[in-house]
Amino acid sequence: MRPIKVVESRHWRHTLTGRTASIHGACPYTASSDKPNWAIVSNGYAILYSNGTIHGMAGKPFATRALAQSRIDSRLAQINATIARNKREGITT
């Protein structure tokens, strides 16, 4: 798994009330009669961070996959520029 990647962000949505719930938590319906009113829907694209054992998403979902990837690319460019500057200046961590 890549340490940082774009994934579809999904959640439960109640088709009648519009209420939402995390797909990573408890089941949102409390009775089998209410189950048909809940559906898992996409709500954009998120950035998934993973170090192999710990996974997490940060921030609100982006409207498109391209916007999320653009954020990753710009952040990695900032990190790489900082690393290069620190090497030039002899700064070690």
C-alpha positions in Angstrom: 0.0 0.0 0.0 1.3 3.5 -0.8 1.8 5.6 2.3 -0.4 8.4 0.9 -3.2 7.8 -1.6 -6.6 9.1 -2.8 -9.6 7.0 -1.9 -13.3 7.4 -2.3 -14.9 8.8 0.8 -18.1 7.1 1.7 -20.7 7.2 4.5 -24.1 5.9 5.4 -27.0 8.2 4.4 -30.7 7.8 5.4 -32.7 8.1 2.2 -35.7 9.7 4.0 -34.1 12.1 6.5 -30.7 12.7 5.0 -29.0 11.8 8.3 -25.4 10.5 7.9 -23.2 8.1 9.8 -19.7 6.9 9.5 -19.1 3.5 7.8 -16.4 2.9 10.3 -18.6 3.0 13.4 -21.6 1.1 14.6 -24.4 0.1 12.3 -26.7 3.2 11.9 -30.1 1.4 11.9 -31.5 0.0 15.1 -34.3 -2.2 13.6 -34.3 -4.4 10.6 -37.3 -2.5 9.3 -35.2 0.6 9.0 -32.3 -1.1 7.2 -33.7 -0.5 3.7 -33.7 3.3 4.4 -29.9 3.4 4.8 -27.4 3.3 1.9 -23.7 3.8 1.6 -23.0 6.7 -0.7 -19.9 8.5 -1.9 -19.3 12.1 -0.7 -16.1 12.9 -2.6 -12.4 11.9 -2.3 -10.2 11.8 0.8 -6.5 11.5 1.4 -5.6 8.2 3.2 -2.4 8.1 5.2 -0.9 4.8 6.1 2.4 3.6 7.6 1.5 -0.1 7.2 -0.2 -0.6 10.5 -1.9 2.7 11.2 -4.4 4.2 8.7 -6.1 7.5 8.8 -7.9 10.2 6.9 -7.5 13.9 7.6 -9.7 16.8 6.6 -13.0 17.0 4.7 -13.4 15.2 1.4 -12.4 16.9 -1.9 -15.0 17.2 -4.7 -12.8 15.4 -7.2 -10.0 12.8 -7.2 -7.9 15.4 -9.1 -8.2 18.0 -6.4 -7.2 15.5 -3.7 -4.2 14.4 -5.7 -3.2 18.0 -6.3 -3.2 18.6 -2.6 -0.9 15.5 -2.1 1.4 16.7 -4.9 1.7 20.2 -3.5 2.3 19.0 0.1 5.0 16.5 -1.1 6.7 19.3 -3.1 6.8 21.5 0.1 8.3 18.6 2.1 10.9 17.8 -0.5 11.9 21.5 -0.8 12.3 21.7 3.0 14.5 18.5 3.0 16.6 19.9 0.1 17.0 23.3 1.9 18.0 21.5 5.2 20.6 19.5 3.4 22.1 22.6 1.8 22.2 24.3 5.1 23.6 21.3 6.9 20.6 20.9 9.1 20.0 17.3 10.3 17.1 15.8 12.2 
